[in-house]
Amino acid sequence: MSAAEEKGKSSTEAGAKESRDPEQIREDIEQTREELGETVAAVAEKTDVKRQAQAKAEELKGQAGAKAKELSDKAKEVAPDSAAEGVQQAQQLAKENPMPLAFAGVFLAGVVFGRLLSR
């Protein structure tokens, strides 16, 4: 037997072994259609720029909200509870650092004096 005859015989045997009834073929076709549909839907979703932009905007909005809450909480921790407490903190700071406060006072007095003279 020649190589071509053997190849033809093995293809025929493979075809005979693979012969399926029409119902199996229909099931395979239906499964392939479902897979193709899922693939097309996935590709369409990836190419929907508007939807991707909206999703990214929602993500960023959530991150910004979380950051704002975090900063608000930090500000509440640092800020005094009342005006009297704020005054006490300012007085304590002035007692601890008198020189910068004195320089700021002299500068402010100079600005006010300069404005008064320019009138």
Protein Blocks (a to p, Z undefined) as FASTA:
>chain_A
ZZklmmmmmmmmmmmmmpccfklmmmmmmmmmmmmmmmmmmmmmmmmmklmmmmmmmmmm
mmmmmmmmmmmmmmmmmpcfbfklmmmmmmmmmmmmmmlmmmmmmmmmmmmmmmmmmZZ
